[in-house]
């Protein structure tokens, strides 16, 4: 039996997290996501072009027998306005949920990066000790010594804030 590669294991873990996040959505979030997803497809645009064209044709002066919304098409304006409002709300709901999920992923990334930083620092300290034990010059290299020190996150954040341009 062959063990899964690290990449395959990681892909399975990430996929499982995504499936769990999708399954835990509320009914309203599922409906909002479905509507937002369909509203962004070409068939939705075509449906509206055909629907509006039919509406205008049925309500044109020449077809007054079938007219139910004569020019200036007040009913059409109301329907379009309401649809716009609700589509905007569904899209905002979907984006908010996606932002929460993105924030969770960013926190996970940060935790993994901090853990990797600690592991790398410890490995550098061990390698430095081995080099010093074997009296290798690299063991006293100032750059390696600096890299083998624990990275203080607060110091890095302060330095970033100090050097990055201020947002307006």
N, C-alpha and C positions, 0 to 999 in steps of 0.2 A: 504494500500500500504506500502510495506516494503522498507526502505531506504537501499541503498547499503552499505556494510561494507567499512571501510577505505581501506582494502586490495584490494577489488574489484574495488573501485574507483581509487586507485593508478595504478592497473594493466591496467585499461581502459585508463587512462591518458598516461601511458608509451606506450601502444600499439598504441594509436593515434599519439603520437610523432614519433614512428617508421614508421608508415604508411605514415605520412607526409614526413619524410626524404626520404623514398624510392620513393615516388611519385615525389619529387622535383629533382631527379637525371636527368642529361642530357641524351640524347640519347646515346652519346658515353660512358657515365658511365654505363648505363644499359647494353649495348652491352659488355663492358669490364667485368662487374660483371658476366654476363651470361657465357661468355667464361671462365673466371677464375673458376667459379663454376663447369662447366662441365669438365674442364681439371683436376679437382681434384677427379673425380669419376672413379670407376673401369672399367666401359664400355669404357672409353677413353683409358685406358691402353690396354684393350683387343683389341680394334679397331686398335691400333698401332701395337701390336704384330702380329695380323692377316695381316694387311696391309704390314708391313715390310717383313713378311714371304712370302707372295704372291709375293711381288716385287723381293725378292731374288730368289725365285723359278723360276719366269718368266725370270729372267735375268741370270740364271745359265748357265754354259757351255753346259749342256745336253739339254737345251731347247732353243738353240740359234735361232730357227726360230721365237720365240716371243720376243727375247731380244731387248730392247730399251735403256737399261742402263747397258752395260757390266761392268764386274769387272774392276776397283775398285769402281763402282757405284757412279760416280761423281754427277749425277743428284739427286740420293737419298741423298747424303751428303748435297747438296745445299738445297733441300726441307726440310730436317731435321733441318739444320742450320737456315733457314728462319722461320720455325715454332717455333723453340726455342726462337728466338729473339722476335717474335710477342707474344708468350705466356708469356714471361718474362715481356714485356711491359704491357700487359693486367693485369697480376697479380700485377705489381707495381701500376698501375692506381687504381685497386680495393683496394689495401692496403692503398694507400694514402687517398682515399675517406673514408675508414674505420677509419683511424687515425684521420681525421678531425672530424668525427662523435664521436669518442672516446674522443677527446679533448673537444668537446661541452658537452658531458655527464659529463666529469670530472669537467668542470666549473659549471655545474648545481649542481653536488654533493657538490662542495665546497660552493656554495651559500646557499644550503639547510643546510649544516652542520654549516655554520656561523650563519644562522638564528636560528637554533636549539640551538646553543651555547648562543646566546643572550637571547632567550626565557628561557632556563634553568637557566642562570645567574639571570634573573629577578625573576623567581619563587623561587630560593634560597634566594634572598634578601627579598622577601615577607614572605617566611617561617621563615627566621631568625628574621624578625621584629615581627612576631606572637609569636615566641618562647621567644623573649626578653620581649614582652608585658605581656606574661603569666609567666615571670620569670623562664623559663626553662633553665637549665644549657647548654643544647645543643646550645642555642642561642648565647653563647659566645665561642663556640668551635673554636679554631684557624684554624683548617682545613676547617670547614664550612665557616668561614669568608674569607679565602683565595679563596675558590671555588666560593664565591659570588661576587668576583671581576671580572670585564670584562677582557676577555682574549685578549691580544694584539697579533695579528697574526704575526706582524713583529718580536716580541720578540721570539715567538715560532719558527719561521723560522730560526732566528739567532742561537738559541740554538740547533736546529736540525743540522744545517750546522756545528756547532762547534763540535758536538759529533758524527756525522755519519762519517764512513770512507770515505775518498776522492776517487772518482772514477778515474780510470786510463785511 
